[in-house]
Amino acid sequence: MNPSKKEIAKLFYSVKGHLVDEHNMALCYDSYFKRMWGNHELVYHEDGFEEAYEAYLRKANQ
């Protein structure tokens, strides 16, 4: 399984509530995926992700 950068960021945001550098988010992906598997409340933690991701991309492109 090869998740996209956005999917990796979304899972990280759902667990931590913020975004960090791409490398560290990718390192956490597998353990966070296992941690959140079957968690039906995960969708409630995605609120605000799209805005945070857009800001993250803008900052990365500067």
Biopython code that builds the backbone (N, CA, C, O; Angstrom):
import numpy as np
from Bio.PDB.StructureBuilder import StructureBuilder

atoms = [
    (1, "MET", "N", (0.844, -1.189, 0.000)),
    (1, "MET", "CA", (0.000, 0.000, 0.000)),
    (1, "MET", "C", (0.881, 1.240, 0.000)),
    (1, "MET", "O", (1.774, 1.384, 0.835)),
    (2, "ASN", "N", (0.622, 2.116, -0.928)),
    (2, "ASN", "CA", (1.375, 3.361, -1.029)),
    (2, "ASN", "C", (0.420, 4.545, -0.907)),
    (2, "ASN", "O", (-0.123, 5.006, -1.912)),
    (3, "PRO", "N", (0.211, 5.037, 0.298)),
    (3, "PRO", "CA", (-0.702, 6.166, 0.475)),
    (3, "PRO", "C", (-0.109, 7.443, -0.123)),
    (3, "PRO", "O", (1.109, 7.611, -0.175)),
    (4, "SER", "N", (-0.979, 8.326, -0.567)),
    (4, "SER", "CA", (-0.533, 9.605, -1.107)),
    (4, "SER", "C", (-0.042, 10.498, 0.032)),
    (4, "SER", "O", (-0.300, 10.226, 1.205)),
    (5, "LYS", "N", (0.657, 11.550, -0.327)),
    (5, "LYS", "CA", (1.143, 12.500, 0.680)),
    (5, "LYS", "C", (-0.027, 13.111, 1.442)),
    (5, "LYS", "O", (0.064, 13.357, 2.645)),
    (6, "LYS", "N", (-1.125, 13.353, 0.732)),
    (6, "LYS", "CA", (-2.295, 13.946, 1.381)),
    (6, "LYS", "C", (-2.929, 12.963, 2.361)),
    (6, "LYS", "O", (-3.350, 13.363, 3.446)),
    (7, "GLU", "N", (-3.003, 11.683, 1.997)),
    (7, "GLU", "CA", (-3.560, 10.671, 2.901)),
    (7, "GLU", "C", (-2.700, 10.537, 4.154)),
    (7, "GLU", "O", (-3.223, 10.390, 5.258)),
    (8, "ILE", "N", (-1.390, 10.589, 3.982)),
    (8, "ILE", "CA", (-0.474, 10.520, 5.126)),
    (8, "ILE", "C", (-0.706, 11.718, 6.041)),
    (8, "ILE", "O", (-0.791, 11.576, 7.260)),
    (9, "ALA", "N", (-0.805, 12.888, 5.438)),
    (9, "ALA", "CA", (-1.027, 14.107, 6.221)),
    (9, "ALA", "C", (-2.381, 14.068, 6.928)),
    (9, "ALA", "O", (-2.497, 14.513, 8.070)),
    (10, "LYS", "N", (-3.392, 13.544, 6.261)),
    (10, "LYS", "CA", (-4.737, 13.489, 6.852)),
    (10, "LYS", "C", (-4.765, 12.587, 8.081)),
    (10, "LYS", "O", (-5.372, 12.934, 9.094)),
    (11, "LEU", "N", (-4.114, 11.440, 7.995)),
    (11, "LEU", "CA", (-4.078, 10.541, 9.143)),
    (11, "LEU", "C", (-3.296, 11.174, 10.294)),
    (11, "LEU", "O", (-3.718, 11.098, 11.448)),
    (12, "PHE", "N", (-2.166, 11.795, 9.984)),
    (12, "PHE", "CA", (-1.376, 12.452, 11.018)),
    (12, "PHE", "C", (-2.202, 13.550, 11.693)),
    (12, "PHE", "O", (-2.218, 13.657, 12.919)),
    (13, "TYR", "N", (-2.882, 14.357, 10.889)),
    (13, "TYR", "CA", (-3.713, 15.436, 11.421)),
    (13, "TYR", "C", (-4.834, 14.884, 12.299)),
    (13, "TYR", "O", (-5.159, 15.457, 13.339)),
    (14, "SER", "N", (-5.419, 13.767, 11.872)),
    (14, "SER", "CA", (-6.509, 13.172, 12.651)),
    (14, "SER", "C", (-6.046, 12.705, 14.016)),
    (14, "SER", "O", (-6.814, 12.744, 14.977)),
    (15, "VAL", "N", (-4.804, 12.265, 14.117)),
    (15, "VAL", "CA", (-4.279, 11.793, 15.397)),
    (15, "VAL", "C", (-3.740, 12.950, 16.229)),
    (15, "VAL", "O", (-4.034, 13.049, 17.420)),
    (16, "LYS", "N", (-2.953, 13.826, 15.607)),
    (16, "LYS", "CA", (-2.249, 14.869, 16.353)),
    (16, "LYS", "C", (-2.918, 16.241, 16.338)),
    (16, "LYS", "O", (-2.709, 17.032, 17.259)),
    (17, "GLY", "N", (-3.719, 16.541, 15.309)),
    (17, "GLY", "CA", (-4.395, 17.835, 15.248)),
    (17, "GLY", "C", (-3.569, 18.935, 14.627)),
    (17, "GLY", "O", (-3.973, 20.097, 14.650)),
    (18, "HIS", "N", (-2.421, 18.595, 14.072)),
    (18, "HIS", "CA", (-1.586, 19.568, 13.359)),
    (18, "HIS", "C", (-0.718, 18.811, 12.356)),
    (18, "HIS", "O", (-0.704, 17.580, 12.343)),
    (19, "LEU", "N", (-0.004, 19.544, 11.528)),
    (19, "LEU", "CA", (0.868, 18.933, 10.536)),
    (19, "LEU", "C", (2.316, 19.325, 10.806)),
    (19, "LEU", "O", (2.601, 20.429, 11.271)),
    (20, "VAL", "N", (3.219, 18.400, 10.504)),
    (20, "VAL", "CA", (4.655, 18.647, 10.655)),
    (20, "VAL", "C", (5.313, 18.333, 9.314)),
    (20, "VAL", "O", (4.623, 18.192, 8.304)),
    (21, "ASP", "N", (6.616, 18.226, 9.297)),
    (21, "ASP", "CA", (7.298, 17.971, 8.036)),
    (21, "ASP", "C", (6.915, 16.602, 7.462)),
    (21, "ASP", "O", (6.565, 15.670, 8.186)),
    (22, "GLU", "N", (6.996, 16.526, 6.154)),
    (22, "GLU", "CA", (6.568, 15.338, 5.411)),
    (22, "GLU", "C", (7.274, 14.060, 5.867)),
    (22, "GLU", "O", (6.646, 13.005, 5.969)),
    (23, "HIS", "N", (8.551, 14.151, 6.136)),
    (23, "HIS", "CA", (9.333, 12.986, 6.541)),
    (23, "HIS", "C", (8.801, 12.387, 7.841)),
    (23, "HIS", "O", (8.592, 11.176, 7.921)),
    (24, "ASN", "N", (8.585, 13.204, 8.841)),
    (24, "ASN", "CA", (8.104, 12.710, 10.135)),
    (24, "ASN", "C", (6.679, 12.179, 10.051)),
    (24, "ASN", "O", (6.340, 11.208, 10.727)),
    (25, "MET", "N", (5.840, 12.808, 9.227)),
    (25, "MET", "CA", (4.478, 12.283, 9.068)),
    (25, "MET", "C", (4.517, 10.900, 8.431)),
    (25, "MET", "O", (3.761, 10.012, 8.826)),
    (26, "ALA", "N", (5.395, 10.711, 7.445)),
    (26, "ALA", "CA", (5.514, 9.416, 6.781)),
    (26, "ALA", "C", (6.037, 8.348, 7.740)),
    (26, "ALA", "O", (5.607, 7.196, 7.677)),
    (27, "LEU", "N", (6.952, 8.718, 8.618)),
    (27, "LEU", "CA", (7.479, 7.765, 9.594)),
    (27, "LEU", "C", (6.393, 7.268, 10.550)),
    (27, "LEU", "O", (6.446, 6.127, 11.008)),
    (28, "CYS", "N", (5.431, 8.099, 10.846)),
    (28, "CYS", "CA", (4.369, 7.751, 11.789)),
    (28, "CYS", "C", (3.207, 7.015, 11.145)),
    (28, "CYS", "O", (2.374, 6.441, 11.847)),
    (29, "TYR", "N", (3.138, 7.024, 9.831)),
    (29, "TYR", "CA", (1.944, 6.532, 9.147)),
    (29, "TYR", "C", (1.552, 5.111, 9.544)),
    (29, "TYR", "O", (0.407, 4.878, 9.932)),
    (30, "ASP", "N", (2.464, 4.173, 9.455)),
    (30, "ASP", "CA", (2.103, 2.769, 9.727)),
    (30, "ASP", "C", (1.569, 2.562, 11.140)),
    (30, "ASP", "O", (0.566, 1.876, 11.337)),
    (31, "SER", "N", (2.238, 3.155, 12.114)),
    (31, "SER", "CA", (1.776, 2.957, 13.494)),
    (31, "SER", "C", (0.442, 3.675, 13.736)),
    (31, "SER", "O", (-0.410, 3.159, 14.460)),
    (32, "TYR", "N", (0.250, 4.855, 13.138)),
    (32, "TYR", "CA", (-1.023, 5.555, 13.303)),
    (32, "TYR", "C", (-2.141, 4.816, 12.581)),
    (32, "TYR", "O", (-3.276, 4.781, 13.058)),
    (33, "PHE", "N", (-1.822, 4.224, 11.425)),
    (33, "PHE", "CA", (-2.823, 3.455, 10.692)),
    (33, "PHE", "C", (-3.312, 2.289, 11.541)),
    (33, "PHE", "O", (-4.516, 2.059, 11.649)),
    (34, "LYS", "N", (-2.391, 1.562, 12.138)),
    (34, "LYS", "CA", (-2.761, 0.439, 13.004)),
    (34, "LYS", "C", (-3.564, 0.929, 14.210)),
    (34, "LYS", "O", (-4.539, 0.299, 14.621)),
    (35, "ARG", "N", (-3.141, 2.049, 14.760)),
    (35, "ARG", "CA", (-3.801, 2.607, 15.941)),
    (35, "ARG", "C", (-5.236, 3.014, 15.646)),
    (35, "ARG", "O", (-6.121, 2.830, 16.481)),
    (36, "MET", "N", (-5.469, 3.564, 14.468)),
    (36, "MET", "CA", (-6.777, 4.110, 14.152)),
    (36, "MET", "C", (-7.669, 3.137, 13.379)),
    (36, "MET", "O", (-8.833, 3.451, 13.130)),
    (37, "TRP", "N", (-7.156, 1.965, 12.993)),
    (37, "TRP", "CA", (-7.948, 0.996, 12.243)),
    (37, "TRP", "C", (-9.198, 0.621, 13.040)),
    (37, "TRP", "O", (-9.112, 0.221, 14.201)),
    (38, "GLY", "N", (-10.333, 0.756, 12.412)),
    (38, "GLY", "CA", (-11.589, 0.398, 13.052)),
    (38, "GLY", "C", (-12.141, 1.453, 13.996)),
    (38, "GLY", "O", (-13.189, 1.241, 14.606)),
    (39, "ASN", "N", (-11.471, 2.567, 14.127)),
    (39, "ASN", "CA", (-11.950, 3.631, 14.999)),
    (39, "ASN", "C", (-13.033, 4.412, 14.264)),
    (39, "ASN", "O", (-12.727, 5.238, 13.404)),
    (40, "HIS", "N", (-14.276, 4.160, 14.592)),
    (40, "HIS", "CA", (-15.386, 4.808, 13.901)),
    (40, "HIS", "C", (-15.476, 6.305, 14.185)),
    (40, "HIS", "O", (-16.215, 7.012, 13.500)),
    (41, "GLU", "N", (-14.753, 6.794, 15.164)),
    (41, "GLU", "CA", (-14.779, 8.216, 15.487)),
    (41, "GLU", "C", (-13.684, 9.010, 14.763)),
    (41, "GLU", "O", (-13.565, 10.219, 14.964)),
    (42, "LEU", "N", (-12.900, 8.350, 13.939)),
    (42, "LEU", "CA", (-11.812, 9.014, 13.228)),
    (42, "LEU", "C", (-12.299, 10.204, 12.410)),
    (42, "LEU", "O", (-11.619, 11.229, 12.348)),
    (43, "VAL", "N", (-13.462, 10.083, 11.786)),
    (43, "VAL", "CA", (-13.959, 11.159, 10.924)),
    (43, "VAL", "C", (-14.200, 12.453, 11.693)),
    (43, "VAL", "O", (-14.152, 13.532, 11.103)),
    (44, "TYR", "N", (-14.455, 12.368, 12.980)),
    (44, "TYR", "CA", (-14.679, 13.580, 13.769)),
    (44, "TYR", "C", (-13.396, 14.372, 13.967)),
    (44, "TYR", "O", (-13.439, 15.568, 14.256)),
    (45, "HIS", "N", (-12.269, 13.717, 13.815)),
    (45, "HIS", "CA", (-10.983, 14.381, 14.007)),
    (45, "HIS", "C", (-10.431, 14.976, 12.723)),
    (45, "HIS", "O", (-9.355, 15.573, 12.733)),
    (46, "GLU", "N", (-11.153, 14.824, 11.612)),
    (46, "GLU", "CA", (-10.724, 15.359, 10.333)),
    (46, "GLU", "C", (-11.178, 16.797, 10.120)),
    (46, "GLU", "O", (-10.745, 17.439, 9.164)),
    (47, "ASP", "N", (-12.029, 17.308, 10.978)),
    (47, "ASP", "CA", (-12.507, 18.687, 10.831)),
    (47, "ASP", "C", (-11.329, 19.652, 10.823)),
    (47, "ASP", "O", (-10.478, 19.622, 11.712)),
    (48, "GLY", "N", (-11.295, 20.495, 9.819)),
    (48, "GLY", "CA", (-10.236, 21.488, 9.706)),
    (48, "GLY", "C", (-9.028, 21.017, 8.915)),
    (48, "GLY", "O", (-8.097, 21.788, 8.679)),
    (49, "PHE", "N", (-9.039, 19.742, 8.500)),
    (49, "PHE", "CA", (-7.874, 19.222, 7.793)),
    (49, "PHE", "C", (-7.633, 19.938, 6.470)),
    (49, "PHE", "O", (-6.501, 20.327, 6.181)),
    (50, "GLU", "N", (-8.664, 20.118, 5.668)),
    (50, "GLU", "CA", (-8.481, 20.722, 4.344)),
    (50, "GLU", "C", (-7.845, 22.104, 4.443)),
    (50, "GLU", "O", (-6.953, 22.431, 3.660)),
    (51, "GLU", "N", (-8.287, 22.906, 5.384)),
    (51, "GLU", "CA", (-7.715, 24.238, 5.569)),
    (51, "GLU", "C", (-6.263, 24.145, 6.034)),
    (51, "GLU", "O", (-5.397, 24.873, 5.548)),
    (52, "ALA", "N", (-6.010, 23.243, 6.977)),
    (52, "ALA", "CA", (-4.642, 23.074, 7.483)),
    (52, "ALA", "C", (-3.720, 22.565, 6.389)),
    (52, "ALA", "O", (-2.562, 22.976, 6.314)),
    (53, "TYR", "N", (-4.219, 21.676, 5.541)),
    (53, "TYR", "CA", (-3.394, 21.119, 4.468)),
    (53, "TYR", "C", (-3.084, 22.184, 3.412)),
    (53, "TYR", "O", (-1.963, 22.254, 2.909)),
    (54, "GLU", "N", (-4.064, 22.998, 3.085)),
    (54, "GLU", "CA", (-3.833, 24.094, 2.132)),
    (54, "GLU", "C", (-2.773, 25.061, 2.675)),
    (54, "GLU", "O", (-1.881, 25.482, 1.938)),
    (55, "ALA", "N", (-2.871, 25.407, 3.948)),
    (55, "ALA", "CA", (-1.877, 26.293, 4.570)),
    (55, "ALA", "C", (-0.504, 25.630, 4.584)),
    (55, "ALA", "O", (0.505, 26.299, 4.359)),
    (56, "TYR", "N", (-0.452, 24.334, 4.845)),
    (56, "TYR", "CA", (0.785, 23.579, 4.846)),
    (56, "TYR", "C", (1.436, 23.603, 3.462)),
    (56, "TYR", "O", (2.647, 23.789, 3.341)),
    (57, "LEU", "N", (0.620, 23.413, 2.420)),
    (57, "LEU", "CA", (1.146, 23.445, 1.050)),
    (57, "LEU", "C", (1.646, 24.828, 0.671)),
    (57, "LEU", "O", (2.693, 24.959, 0.037)),
    (58, "ARG", "N", (0.908, 25.856, 1.056)),
    (58, "ARG", "CA", (1.355, 27.229, 0.771)),
    (58, "ARG", "C", (2.687, 27.522, 1.434)),
    (58, "ARG", "O", (3.576, 28.111, 0.819)),
    (59, "LYS", "N", (2.827, 27.115, 2.679)),
    (59, "LYS", "CA", (4.069, 27.342, 3.417)),
    (59, "LYS", "C", (5.219, 26.566, 2.786)),
    (59, "LYS", "O", (6.338, 27.072, 2.706)),
    (60, "ALA", "N", (4.951, 25.336, 2.337)),
    (60, "ALA", "CA", (5.985, 24.509, 1.733)),
    (60, "ALA", "C", (6.449, 25.054, 0.385)),
    (60, "ALA", "O", (7.592, 24.831, -0.013)),
    (61, "ASN", "N", (5.579, 25.761, -0.313)),
    (61, "ASN", "CA", (5.903, 26.298, -1.641)),
    (61, "ASN", "C", (6.542, 27.677, -1.585)),
    (61, "ASN", "O", (6.820, 28.264, -2.631)),
    (62, "GLN", "N", (6.775, 28.194, -0.423)),
    (62, "GLN", "CA", (7.386, 29.538, -0.307)),
    (62, "GLN", "C", (8.871, 29.454, -0.456)),
    (62, "GLN", "O", (9.557, 30.474, -0.389)),
]
sb = StructureBuilder()
sb.init_structure("model")
sb.init_model(0)
sb.init_chain("A")
sb.init_seg("    ")
for serial, (resi, resn, name, xyz) in enumerate(atoms, 1):
    if name == "N":
        sb.init_residue(resn, " ", resi, " ")
    sb.init_atom(name, np.array(xyz, "f"), 0.0, 1.0, " ", f" {name:<3s}", serial, name[0])
structure = sb.get_structure()
